[in-house]
């Protein structure tokens, strides 16, 4: 898949999850604004800088979607891989629980 196709698929997935994706010229705002997910009148909206590179757009959308439950949504393997690669790493056990294994057990359940 090309980066453009991946971005298109990520945008379609966001829409399926109830997130409206809106590309805007964020350079005209007059203040420093970054792309990201926000709530507008109770609706989830991802505002994307239309001047961002395609690689940056893919990264931003994948990071956003990695925070949402997508396990039950069918995705082509390449798209799922992109999203999973942007999922935050699992929290490692804290030092005071590492000997008992208590923290790692909580992570697995």
C-alpha positions, 0 to 999 in steps of 0.5 A: 500500500502506498502512504496515500492509500494508508492515510485514506484507509486510516481516515475511513477507519476514523469515520467508522469509529465516529471521528470526523477528519477535517484537513485545515490550513493551520498556518493561517490561524495566527497562533501555534496549532497542532493537528490532533483529536478534539471535541467540538460540540460533543463530536470527536473531530481530528483536525489535520494540518493539510500542509503536513507531509503524508508520512506525518499524516499517517503517523498522527492518524495511526497514533490517534487510532491506536488509542481506540478499540479496533480489535473487532473492526476488520482491517487489512493486515498492512493497516492493522500493522501500521496502527499497532506500530504506533500503539504505546508500549505496555507499562513495565512493572514498577521496581517495588513489585517486580520481585513478586510479579504482581504488577506484570500479572495485572498487565496481563489481565 
